[in-house]
Amino acid sequence: MTTTGTPADSRVTKTLGHVALHYRKAEDGPRAARLFEKLGYARVQELPLPNGSRFYQFAVDANAPLEGDGIIYLSRASDQQLALLEAVHSALRVGQPDQHPAVAAMRSAQVSDPEVTFHVGLLMKSLEELEKVVVDIRESAQRDPDFIGRINIVANRARRGDAGIDARMDASPVFGSTARECYGRYGCQAFIETSLLTSGPLGENLVIELDYLFPGHPQHMFNKTEI
């Protein structure tokens, strides 16, 4: 097993710089940007583009220095990418009575496991903040016209076995009502699936994953996966 430094380790020489995400329709750009702000990202740049859409830059953490990392770029998918996705949908007869069986199989897998295809994870240092964000987005998905019908939330509680963590999960407004558990210990996850952003083999919904690790456990779900 290869060991690596932690973020506090002076040996660390690389960080994840940025992720570029895309929306399909120009009118979804401002909606997706609002969702990112609800997630706690800081909008640091917004530019109009010649095609009528908008380009955004977000900092993952507003308190971090604006260097070359911790960045999310948001823009409309290119015409070429959208044309390819349209061709894929046409060839597979997506949404038609004779659609390819692989489409239903893939969608079923995504419902069962939000991590089955491309997704973006954000590690949060406060469980209370994670819960606040998820509750806010869950309520917005029920009443905000920008989000109604565009967001689905799935939660994985921490694996059972630690009395203190079990009690905290049971009392949680996000995790208390789910029987789903993480693939590893001492952490919990909330998945925000949204059709505001394009992703995956069919160019459909993107999943944004919010994670929390309970402190004081050298082995946890991000360094030891359990099936």
C-alpha positions as CSV (number, residue, x, y, z in Angstrom):
1,M,0.0,0.0,0.0
2,T,1.4,3.4,-1.0
3,T,1.2,6.1,1.6
4,T,0.9,9.8,0.8
5,G,1.1,13.0,2.7
6,T,-1.9,14.8,4.2
7,P,-2.8,18.4,3.3
8,A,-1.0,19.5,6.5
9,D,2.1,17.6,5.4
10,S,5.0,19.7,4.1
11,R,5.7,16.9,1.5
12,V,2.5,17.6,-0.4
13,T,3.5,19.1,-3.8
14,K,0.2,18.8,-5.7
15,T,-3.5,19.8,-5.1
16,L,-6.5,19.4,-7.3
17,G,-6.6,22.6,-9.4
18,H,-10.0,22.8,-11.0
19,V,-13.0,20.9,-12.4
20,A,-14.9,22.2,-15.5
21,L,-18.6,21.5,-15.4
22,H,-21.3,22.3,-18.0
23,Y,-24.9,23.0,-18.4
24,R,-26.9,22.3,-21.6
25,K,-29.2,25.3,-22.1
26,A,-28.2,29.0,-21.7
27,E,-31.1,29.6,-19.3
28,D,-29.8,26.9,-17.0
29,G,-26.5,28.8,-16.4
30,P,-27.9,31.2,-13.8
31,R,-29.8,28.4,-12.1
32,A,-26.8,26.2,-11.8
33,A,-24.8,29.2,-10.5
34,R,-27.4,29.7,-7.8
35,L,-27.2,26.0,-6.8
36,F,-23.4,26.3,-6.5
37,E,-23.8,29.3,-4.2
38,K,-26.3,27.3,-2.1
39,L,-23.6,24.7,-1.8
40,G,-21.3,27.3,-0.4
41,Y,-19.1,28.0,-3.4
42,A,-18.0,31.6,-3.9
43,R,-18.7,33.2,-7.3
44,V,-15.5,35.1,-8.2
45,Q,-16.1,35.7,-11.9
46,E,-19.0,35.8,-14.4
47,L,-18.6,36.6,-18.1
48,P,-21.1,36.8,-20.9
49,L,-20.2,34.5,-23.9
50,P,-20.8,35.2,-27.6
51,N,-23.3,32.3,-27.8
52,G,-25.6,34.0,-25.3
53,S,-24.7,31.9,-22.3
54,R,-22.5,32.8,-19.3
55,F,-19.1,31.6,-18.0
56,Y,-18.6,31.3,-14.2
57,Q,-15.7,30.7,-11.9
58,F,-16.3,29.6,-8.4
59,A,-13.9,29.1,-5.4
60,V,-14.7,26.0,-3.5
61,D,-13.8,27.8,-0.2
62,A,-14.3,31.6,0.0
63,N,-11.7,31.7,2.8
64,A,-8.9,30.1,0.7
65,P,-6.5,32.3,-1.2
66,L,-7.3,32.7,-4.9
67,E,-4.4,30.6,-6.2
68,G,-4.6,28.0,-8.9
69,D,-6.5,25.3,-7.0
70,G,-9.9,24.8,-5.5
71,I,-11.7,26.1,-8.6
72,I,-14.9,25.1,-10.4
73,Y,-15.5,26.5,-13.8
74,L,-19.1,26.5,-15.1
75,S,-20.1,27.1,-18.7
76,R,-22.5,25.9,-21.4
77,A,-21.5,22.6,-23.1
78,S,-20.0,23.2,-26.5
79,D,-22.1,22.8,-29.6
80,Q,-20.0,19.8,-30.6
81,Q,-20.6,18.1,-27.2
82,L,-24.3,18.8,-27.4
83,A,-24.5,17.5,-31.0
84,L,-22.7,14.3,-29.9
85,L,-25.1,13.8,-27.0
86,E,-28.0,14.3,-29.3
87,A,-26.6,11.6,-31.7
88,V,-26.1,9.2,-28.8
89,H,-29.7,9.8,-27.6
90,S,-31.0,9.3,-31.2
91,A,-28.9,6.1,-31.8
92,L,-30.0,4.6,-28.5
93,R,-33.6,5.8,-28.9
94,V,-33.5,7.3,-25.5
95,G,-37.0,7.9,-24.1
96,Q,-38.7,5.9,-26.9
97,P,-40.6,2.6,-26.5
98,D,-37.8,0.8,-28.3
99,Q,-34.9,2.5,-26.4
100,H,-31.7,0.4,-26.0
101,P,-31.9,-1.8,-22.8
102,A,-28.5,-0.4,-21.7
103,V,-30.2,3.0,-21.1
104,A,-32.7,1.6,-18.5
105,A,-29.9,-0.5,-16.9
106,M,-27.7,2.6,-16.6
107,R,-30.4,4.7,-15.1
108,S,-31.4,2.0,-12.7
109,A,-27.7,1.7,-11.5
110,Q,-27.6,5.4,-11.0
111,V,-30.7,5.3,-8.8
112,S,-29.2,2.5,-6.8
113,D,-25.8,4.1,-6.4
114,P,-25.2,7.8,-7.1
115,E,-21.4,7.1,-7.3
116,V,-21.7,4.6,-10.2
117,T,-20.6,7.2,-12.8
118,F,-18.9,10.6,-12.9
119,H,-19.6,12.8,-9.9
120,V,-17.9,15.6,-8.0
121,G,-17.1,15.4,-4.2
122,L,-16.7,18.2,-1.7
123,L,-15.3,17.4,1.7
124,M,-16.8,19.6,4.4
125,K,-15.3,20.2,7.8
126,S,-18.6,20.8,9.6
127,L,-21.4,18.2,9.7
128,E,-23.7,21.0,10.8
129,E,-22.9,23.1,7.8
130,L,-23.4,20.0,5.5
131,E,-26.8,19.4,7.0
132,K,-27.7,23.1,6.7
133,V,-26.8,23.1,3.0
134,V,-28.7,19.9,2.3
135,V,-31.8,21.0,4.1
136,D,-31.8,24.4,2.3
137,I,-31.4,22.7,-1.1
138,R,-34.1,20.1,-0.3
139,E,-36.6,22.8,0.7
140,S,-35.6,24.9,-2.4
141,A,-36.3,21.8,-4.6
142,Q,-39.8,21.8,-3.3
143,R,-40.7,25.5,-3.7
144,D,-38.2,27.4,-5.9
145,P,-39.2,27.5,-9.6
146,D,-35.5,27.3,-10.6
147,F,-35.1,24.0,-8.8
148,I,-38.5,22.2,-8.8
149,G,-38.2,18.9,-10.6
150,R,-34.4,19.5,-11.2
151,I,-32.9,18.1,-8.0
152,N,-32.9,14.8,-6.2
153,I,-31.1,14.1,-2.9
154,V,-29.8,10.7,-1.6
155,A,-28.0,10.3,1.7
156,N,-25.6,7.6,3.0
157,R,-25.3,7.6,6.8
158,A,-22.1,6.5,8.6
159,R,-21.7,2.8,9.0
160,R,-23.2,1.6,12.3
161,G,-21.0,0.4,15.1
162,D,-19.9,3.5,17.0
163,A,-22.5,4.4,19.6
164,G,-21.8,8.2,19.5
165,I,-21.8,8.4,15.7
166,D,-24.9,6.2,15.5
167,A,-26.8,8.6,17.9
168,R,-25.7,11.6,15.9
169,M,-26.9,10.1,12.6
170,D,-30.2,9.1,14.2
171,A,-30.8,12.7,15.2
172,S,-29.7,14.2,11.9
173,P,-32.3,16.0,9.7
174,V,-30.5,14.6,6.7
175,F,-29.2,11.1,7.7
176,G,-31.7,10.1,10.4
177,S,-34.3,8.8,7.9
178,T,-32.0,6.7,5.6
179,A,-30.9,3.1,6.0
180,R,-28.2,3.5,3.3
181,E,-24.6,3.3,4.6
182,C,-21.3,4.5,3.2
183,Y,-18.7,2.2,1.6
184,G,-16.3,2.9,4.5
185,R,-16.4,3.9,8.1
186,Y,-16.5,7.2,10.1
187,G,-18.0,9.3,7.4
188,C,-21.3,10.3,5.8
189,Q,-22.4,11.5,2.4
190,A,-25.2,13.4,0.8
191,F,-25.6,13.2,-3.0
192,I,-27.3,16.1,-4.8
193,E,-28.3,14.9,-8.3
194,T,-29.3,17.7,-10.7
195,S,-30.5,18.0,-14.3
196,L,-29.2,21.5,-14.3
197,L,-25.8,20.1,-15.3
198,T,-24.8,17.6,-17.9
199,S,-22.7,14.5,-17.1
200,G,-22.2,10.8,-17.6
201,P,-22.5,8.6,-20.7
202,L,-25.9,10.0,-21.6
203,G,-25.1,13.6,-20.8
204,E,-27.8,13.7,-18.2
205,N,-27.7,14.6,-14.5
206,L,-24.6,15.4,-12.5
207,V,-24.2,14.2,-9.0
208,I,-22.5,16.6,-6.5
209,E,-21.4,14.7,-3.3
210,L,-21.0,16.4,0.0
211,D,-18.9,14.4,2.5
212,Y,-18.0,14.6,6.2
213,L,-15.4,12.7,8.1
214,F,-15.8,12.3,11.9
215,P,-12.5,13.3,13.5
216,G,-10.2,11.1,15.4
217,H,-10.2,8.0,13.1
218,P,-7.0,7.4,11.2
219,Q,-8.8,4.8,9.0
220,H,-12.0,6.1,7.4
221,M,-14.0,5.8,4.2
222,F,-11.5,7.8,2.1
223,N,-8.5,5.6,2.8
224,K,-10.2,2.2,3.3
225,T,-13.2,1.2,1.2
226,E,-15.4,-1.6,2.5
227,I,-17.8,-3.5,0.4
